[in-house]
Amino acid sequence: MRQPETNALARPPDRKDAADEAELPSREFCALLRQLGPPDGFWGSLTAHLPPDTIHSGNSLLVFLEAYQTQVLVPLEMPAITRARALAARGHLRELIALDRELETKTVWPAFASASRRVGRAQLERLRPLRDERTVRRYLAAVQAGEATGWHTVVYGLTLAVYSLPLRRGLLTYARETLAGLALAAGGPRVFAAPACQEILQSLLCQIPAAIEQTLASCADDGKPVWLGSSTFSVE
């Protein structure tokens, strides 16, 4: 049996926009979801239990965002990002593709799957100029050949590895951008700007640092690869 590839990814030189580039998948994922239609048309099973047209109220928005955080963000997306970053940092291409395929069975909502594929592949195209990054190049080739899907969470983890960004900070950024984006998509600009919505977001974000530590511990306990890098992390 062939040994996994171990060519580690080095940080591309002179890329001052690394942090902004890494945040693009989560931002564009939410932007694309906003284009898919009105909230009650594509949130599917998540909002099926809510009365029509009530997602704009504070309580229903809280229920919606809490459901996303507990059903998708923490149990599915954070572990996927964590594992993808570790595999990409080590250049383990075959394992990265295996993770991509594994996520196919864990997709919760069709709208999310469609948006995830489109955003992930768009971000991969942005990484194409990094021709010296073998793992990026070969993962992109696998996606184009239909051997991998290109989920935005996998690509987000890959991007964190390419730019040597700290994992904890990357997970916090992803959670913040995605929760805010979904709040805007679900409630609209007026609801999003309301103090009540900002209080909801703040209360949910206060739970993220503990969820991040839970994710790292869970991945380590399961024998999944976790690589934090040399950078420290703090929540301020």
VONUVO-274660 format. One line per 10 residues: for each residue z, x, y of N, C-alpha, C. Coordinates in pm, whole numbers, padded with zeros to 5 digits. Each point is the difference from the previous one (the first is absolute). Layout:
VONUVO-274660
Z,X,Y,Z,X,Y,Z,X,Y  ... $
This chain:
VONUVO-274660
00000,00085,-00119,00000,-00085,00119,00000,00088,00124  -00082,-00034,00097,-00011,00083,00119,00125,-00015,00084  00039,00110,00064,00116,-00001,00087,-00036,-00063,00135  00096,-00068,00064,-00027,-00058,00132,-00040,00107,00100  -00086,-00039,00093,-00039,00092,00106,00119,00024,00090  00017,00122,00044,00118,00034,00078,-00034,00063,00134  -00123,-00018,00048,-00034,00058,00130,00068,-00079,00111  00101,00058,00062,00075,-00069,00104,-00083,-00011,00126  00023,-00107,00076,-00074,-00022,00123,00065,00075,00115  -00077,00077,00071,00051,00069,00119,-00030,-00085,00122 $
00084,00012,00100,-00020,-00077,00122,-00123,00048,00074  -00092,-00091,00036,-00119,00042,00074,00039,00063,00132  -00064,00107,00041,00036,00068,00124,-00040,-00081,00123  00083,00016,00104,-00034,-00054,00132,-00022,-00150,-00002  00082,-00074,-00075,-00010,-00146,00002,00122,-00057,00070  -00004,-00006,00133,00114,-00045,00078,00024,-00149,-00012  -00100,-00075,-00048,00012,-00144,-00012,00044,-00040,-00139  00066,00088,-00073,00034,-00027,-00140,00084,-00126,-00016  00105,-00016,00080,00088,-00115,-00015,-00075,-00130,00026  -00080,-00004,00108,-00077,-00121,00029,-00098,-00030,-00111 $
-00064,00102,-00054,-00097,-00020,-00108,00068,-00058,-00124  00120,00046,-00028,00071,-00048,-00118,00045,-00145,00016  00021,-00046,00123,00046,-00137,00021,-00115,-00101,-00006  -00124,00045,00004,-00112,-00092,00007,-00006,-00100,-00115  00021,00038,-00126,-00013,-00099,-00107,00089,-00122,00018  00127,00019,00038,00088,-00115,00015,-00038,-00084,00121  -00039,00065,00110,-00041,-00077,00118,-00126,-00082,-00027  -00099,00063,-00062,-00126,-00069,-00022,00011,-00104,-00110  00090,00023,-00096,00024,-00100,-00104,00045,-00130,00064  00095,00006,00092,00049,-00121,00066,-00106,-00059,00092 $
-00076,00086,00067,-00106,-00050,00087,-00103,-00077,-00080  -00032,00050,-00119,-00097,-00068,-00084,00055,-00132,-00052  00128,-00003,-00034,00059,-00125,-00046,-00008,-00107,00109  00014,00041,00126,-00008,-00098,00109,-00139,-00061,00011  -00102,00071,-00052,-00137,-00050,00007,-00036,-00093,-00116  00087,-00007,-00100,-00035,-00076,-00120,00016,-00149,00017  00067,-00043,00104,00015,-00143,00020,00139,-00035,00047  00028,-00129,00025,00132,-00041,00043,00103,00027,-00109  00125,00022,00036,00101,00037,-00098,00008,-00090,-00120  -00003,-00135,00019,00015,-00088,-00115,-00124,00001,-00088 $
-00105,00072,00038,-00120,00006,-00080,-00007,00117,-00095  00079,00105,00022,-00015,00114,-00089,00130,00064,-00048  00114,-00050,00043,00124,00059,-00047,00032,-00043,-00143  -00073,-00099,-00053,00009,-00034,-00141,00139,-00037,-00046  00040,00056,-00113,00125,-00039,-00064,00121,00032,00085  -00012,00099,00088,00116,00039,00080,00045,-00112,00091  -00095,-00071,00063,00036,-00104,00095,-00022,-00139,-00056  -00027,-00010,-00129,-00025,-00132,-00059,00122,-00090,00011  00119,00061,00005,00123,-00078,00005,00036,-00042,00142  -00076,00044,00099,00031,-00036,00139,-00078,-00125,00042 $
00061,-00088,00078,-00073,-00116,00053,-00114,00045,00089  -00110,-00078,00007,-00115,00037,00084,00042,00022,00146  -00060,00102,00058,00015,00028,00143,00142,00035,00043  00087,00041,-00094,00136,00035,00040,00024,00149,-00001  -00101,00079,-00038,00021,00144,-00005,00019,00060,00139  -00037,-00079,00102,00015,00049,00136,00144,-00010,00050  00083,-00076,-00068,00139,-00009,00042,00078,00120,-00049  00114,00025,00065,00076,00119,-00033,00045,00006,-00144  00057,-00108,-00051,00053,00001,-00136,-00108,00024,-00104  -00114,-00068,00015,-00106,00016,-00099,-00063,00138,00009 $
-00008,00057,00120,-00052,00135,00015,00092,00099,-00070  00130,-00021,00014,00096,00085,-00068,-00015,-00010,-00151  -00016,-00124,-00051,-00018,-00020,-00144,-00126,00071,-00047  -00106,-00012,00077,-00127,00063,-00036,00012,00152,-00006  00055,00060,00104,00011,00146,00005,00099,00053,-00103  00108,-00074,-00022,00095,00042,-00103,-00064,-00003,-00139  -00082,-00103,-00023,-00068,-00010,-00129,-00096,00117,-00020  -00074,00034,00105,-00090,00115,-00010,00079,00127,-00027  00110,00018,00074,00077,00123,-00014,00060,00013,-00140  00052,-00110,-00053,00069,00007,-00129,-00094,-00010,-00119 $
-00117,-00066,00016,-00091,-00021,-00112,-00113,00103,-00006  -00034,00058,00114,-00117,00089,00005,00034,00138,00056  00051,00005,00121,00021,00128,00068,00090,00094,-00080  00120,-00047,-00033,00097,00088,-00066,-00031,00023,-00147  -00029,-00104,-00080,-00020,00025,-00143,-00137,00056,-00037  -00102,-00023,00083,-00136,00038,-00037,-00060,00108,00089  00000,-00024,00131,-00073,00089,00090,00071,00134,00022  00130,-00004,00022,00071,00127,00022,-00008,00093,-00121  00021,-00048,-00122,-00017,00089,-00115,-00142,00053,-00014  -00100,-00083,00030,-00139,00045,-00010,-00028,00112,00099 $
00047,-00015,00123,-00019,00105,00101,00072,00128,-00041  00122,-00016,-00048,00080,00115,-00042,-00069,00079,-00111  -00046,-00069,-00100,-00065,00066,-00113,-00134,00061,00041  -00076,-00074,00083,-00130,00051,00044,00015,00128,00081  00099,00005,00087,00019,00120,00081,00035,00119,-00089  00089,-00022,-00096,00040,00109,-00088,-00116,00050,-00085  -00077,-00091,-00055,-00113,00039,-00084,-00106,00072,00082  -00029,-00052,00119,-00102,00063,00085,00045,00137,00046  00129,00015,00032,00050,00129,00046,-00014,00107,-00107  00003,-00041,-00126,-00014,00094,-00110,-00144,00010,-00051 $
-00089,-00082,00056,-00138,00002,-00044,-00020,-00061,-00137  00086,-00093,-00043,-00010,-00063,-00130,-00097,-00119,00008  -00127,00029,-00005,-00102,-00102,00021,00003,-00108,-00107  00003,00039,-00126,-00005,-00099,-00107,00120,-00095,00005  00117,00054,00032,00118,-00085,00012,-00011,-00092,00121  -00064,00048,00107,-00020,-00083,00118,-00093,-00117,-00033  -00104,00027,-00074,-00092,-00107,-00042,00072,-00098,-00093  00085,00052,-00089,00077,-00086,-00090,00092,-00092,00080  00064,00054,00106,00084,-00083,00086,-00083,-00108,00066  -00117,00037,00049,-00091,-00097,00062,-00030,-00114,-00096 $
-00030,00032,-00124,-00032,-00103,-00098,00122,-00084,-00035  00116,00064,-00003,00123,-00073,-00030,00028,-00107,00104  -00031,00030,00125,00026,-00096,00108,-00088,-00124,-00012  -00111,00012,-00072,-00089,-00115,-00020,00075,-00115,-00066  00095,00033,-00086,00075,-00103,-00073,00119,-00052,00079  00029,00060,00117,00117,-00039,00077,-00036,-00068,00131  -00126,-00031,00019,-00043,-00065,00123,00054,-00142,00003  00067,-00035,00110,00067,-00129,00010,-00091,-00108,00056  -00072,00030,00106,-00079,-00102,00068,-00144,00048,00015  -00098,-00087,-00027,-00141,00039,00013,-00036,00050,00140 $
00055,-00064,00104,-00032,00045,00136,00050,00141,00024  00119,00030,-00051,00053,00135,00015,-00087,00101,-00074  -00046,-00037,-00119,-00083,00091,-00079,-00130,00031,00072  -00063,-00102,00056,-00125,00019,00071,00019,00089,00122  00103,-00028,00079,00026,00081,00118,00038,00143,-00038  00079,00014,-00106,00043,00133,-00043,-00118,00087,-00040  -00093,-00056,-00076,-00118,00076,-00041,-00082,00043,00120  -00025,-00091,00091,-00087,00029,00113,00062,00106,00092  00129,-00014,00027,00066,00095,00089,00014,00136,-00068  00036,00001,-00128,00013,00126,-00071,-00129,00078,-00003 $
-00109,-00069,-00029,-00129,00069,-00007,-00046,00047,00137  00030,-00078,00103,-00036,00044,00135,00076,00126,00039  00128,00007,-00037,00079,00119,00030,-00050,00120,-00079  -00041,-00023,-00125,-00056,00109,-00080,-00124,00058,00067  -00081,-00086,00057,-00120,00048,00069,00038,00088,00119  00112,-00032,00066,00045,00085,00111,00041,00138,-00049  00050,00004,-00123,00043,00128,-00054,-00115,00082,-00058  -00117,-00060,-00010,-00114,00068,-00061,-00031,00136,00065  00011,00015,00133,-00032,00131,00059,00088,00114,-00048  00114,-00031,-00063,00088,00106,-00051,-00056,00052,-00131 $
-00111,00067,00007,-00074,00040,-00120,00077,00101,-00084  00094,00071,00061,00077,00097,-00077,00114,-00064,-00077  00022,-00130,00022,00105,-00072,-00071,-00059,-00059,-00128  00013,00073,-00109,-00067,-00038,-00124,00048,-00135,-00053  00130,-00025,00009,00054,-00125,-00052,-00055,-00119,00078  -00008,00012,00131,-00058,-00107,00082,-00144,-00024,-00041  -00076,00107,-00012,-00142,-00012,-00032,-00021,-00065,-00136  00078,00040,-00098,-00020,-00051,-00135,00055,-00141,-00017  00107,-00032,00072,00050,-00138,-00004,-00101,-00095,00065  -00057,00042,00112,-00104,-00079,00064,-00118,-00022,-00094 $
-00038,00106,-00072,-00110,-00013,-00096,00035,-00099,-00112  00127,00002,-00043,00043,-00094,-00104,-00006,-00143,00050  00037,-00023,00126,-00008,-00134,00057,-00145,-00045,00009  -00087,00088,00045,-00141,-00034,00013,-00065,-00026,-00135  00051,00065,-00104,-00055,-00017,-00134,00061,-00119,-00072  00094,-00068,00063,00065,-00115,-00063,00110,00036,-00096  00042,00128,-00001,00107,00044,-00088,00138,-00024,00061  00004,-00025,00129,00124,-00029,00071,-00032,-00103,00108  00105,-00067,00047,-00019,-00108,00098,00011,00048,00143  00091,00092,00026,00021,00045,00138,00099,-00088,00074 $
00109,-00038,-00066,00102,-00083,00065,00054,00072,00123  00031,-00078,00104,00043,00063,00125,00134,00071,-00016  00085,-00045,-00091,00126,00069,-00021,-00021,00137,-00064  -00094,00009,-00092,-00031,00130,-00061,-00060,00093,00104  -00091,-00052,00080,-00064,00082,00103,00102,00041,00107  00094,-00088,00028,00105,00035,00097,00082,00117,-00053  00041,-00006,-00126,00073,00112,-00059,-00082,00127,-00001  -00128,-00013,-00031,-00091,00113,00002,-00008,00062,00139  -00007,-00085,00101,-00009,00049,00138,00127,00072,00041  00115,-00052,-00041,00126,00070,00028,-00001,00139,-00060 $
-00056,00013,-00122,-00005,00130,-00065,-00097,00094,00071  -00116,-00051,00039,-00101,00081,00067,00057,00064,00126  00076,-00080,00076,00052,00049,00127,00144,00053,-00010  00049,00012,-00124,00135,00056,-00022,00106,-00073,00082  -00011,-00132,00007,00097,-00079,00074,00116,-00038,-00091  00123,-00003,00054,00117,-00032,-00082,-00011,-00139,-00062  00041,-00011,-00124,-00012,-00125,-00072,00087,-00110,00060  00123,00032,00029,00089,-00103,00055,-00054,-00055,00132  -00042,00088,00087,-00055,-00045,00127,-00126,-00083,-00022  -00082,00039,-00097,-00120,-00076,-00031,00032,-00139,-00050 $
00100,-00013,-00086,00040,-00131,-00051,00057,-00087,00111  00080,00059,00087,00056,-00076,00111,-00110,-00049,00093  -00095,00087,00030,-00112,-00038,00085,-00081,-00113,-00064  -00027,00013,-00129,-00076,-00103,-00069,00072,-00135,00007  00130,00000,-00028,00076,-00125,00004,-00002,-00061,00139  00022,00083,00102,00003,-00050,00136,-00134,-00059,00041  -00108,00073,-00026,-00133,-00046,00040,-00040,-00128,-00075  00031,-00004,-00130,-00043,-00114,-00080,00081,-00124,00032  00130,00011,00011,00081,-00116,00035,-00039,-00055,00137  -00021,00088,00097,-00041,-00045,00133,-00137,-00064,-00005 $
-00091,00060,-00076,-00135,-00056,-00011,-00001,-00136,-00065  00080,-00019,-00103,00006,-00129,-00067,00067,-00105,00087  00100,00041,00077,00063,-00094,00093,-00100,-00048,00103  -00082,00091,00050,-00103,-00038,00097,-00105,-00089,-00064  -00039,00033,-00124,-00101,-00081,-00069,00051,-00139,-00030  00126,-00011,-00039,00056,-00128,-00040,00036,-00088,00118  00056,00060,00104,00050,-00080,00110,-00087,-00003,00124  -00092,00096,00012,-00082,00005,00119,00068,00080,00110  -00075,00038,00103,00055,00086,00107,00122,-00058,00070  -00001,-00131,00026,00112,-00058,00074,00128,00006,-00081 $
-00008,-00035,-00128,00118,00006,-00085,00045,00144,-00018  -00097,00090,-00018,00033,00140,-00022,00075,00059,00118  -00036,-00041,00121,00064,00054,00120,00136,-00062,00028  00033,-00108,-00068,00126,-00069,00026,00119,00085,-00045  00112,-00007,00073,00119,00077,-00039,00046,-00030,-00141  -00013,-00126,-00044,00045,-00037,-00134,-00079,00075,-00107  -00130,00017,00022,-00084,00073,-00096,00039,00147,-00002  00024,00057,00115,00039,00140,00006,00136,00023,-00067  00088,-00099,00012,00130,00011,-00068,-00019,-00005,-00152  -00091,-00084,-00046,-00028,-00008,-00144,-00053,00133,-00050 $
-00097,00056,00072,-00056,00128,-00040,00105,00110,-00002  00085,00001,00101,00103,00103,00006,00097,-00013,-00116  00036,-00123,-00036,00094,-00021,-00110,-00061,00045,-00132  -00130,-00021,-00018,-00065,00042,-00123,-00017,00152,-00004  -00035,00057,00113,-00020,00145,00004,00131,00076,-00022  00111,-00060,00035,00128,00066,-00024,00028,00017,-00149  -00068,-00079,-00082,00019,00008,-00145,-00091,00104,-00064  -00100,00049,00074,-00101,00087,-00059,00053,00137,-00042  00083,00068,00081,00049,00131,-00045,00066,-00006,-00138  00083,-00101,-00024,00063,-00013,-00131,-00103,-00027,-00108 $
-00102,-00080,00033,-00105,-00029,-00097,-00080,00126,-00034  -00019,00086,00100,-00071,00126,-00023,00078,00087,-00099  00130,00012,00023,00081,00080,-00092,-00001,-00061,-00140  00003,-00130,-00008,-00007,-00068,-00129,-00132,00031,-00070  -00109,00001,00076,-00131,00031,-00057,-00005,00141,-00054  00049,00096,00078,-00002,00139,-00045,00086,00020,-00124  00116,-00064,-00001,00088,00013,-00116,-00062,-00065,-00123  -00064,-00115,00020,-00061,-00071,-00112,-00115,00079,-00060  -00084,00057,00087,-00113,00080,-00048,00050,00123,-00075  00107,00062,00051,00055,00117,-00067,00059,-00036,-00135 $
00070,-00114,-00007,00061,-00044,-00125,-00106,-00035,-00104  -00115,-00050,00047,-00107,-00039,-00092,-00087,00118,-00041  00031,00116,00054,-00082,00117,-00031,-00129,00005,00080  -00013,-00085,00103,-00119,00001,00084,00008,00116,00097  -00115,00057,00037,00003,00116,00089,00042,-00037,00141  00095,00072,00053,00044,-00019,00138,00009,00137,00066  -00069,00016,00110,00002,00128,00072,00024,-00030,00146  00113,00045,00052,00036,-00033,00137,-00052,00100,00100  -00044,00117,-00046,-00043,00103,00092,00119,00070,00062  -00028,00089,00091,00106,00081,00059,00058,-00060,00126 $
-00063,-00109,00050,00045,-00058,00126,00123,-00088,-00021  00087,-00004,00097,00115,-00088,-00005,-00036,-00133,00060  00089,-00098,-00017,-00029,-00134,00046,00124,-00060,00061  -00015,-00071,00107,00112,-00073,00057,-00052,-00129,00060  00084,-00100,00002,-00035,-00128,00062,00076,-00009,00131  -00071,-00013,00105,00064,-00006,00131,-00030,-00133,00067 $
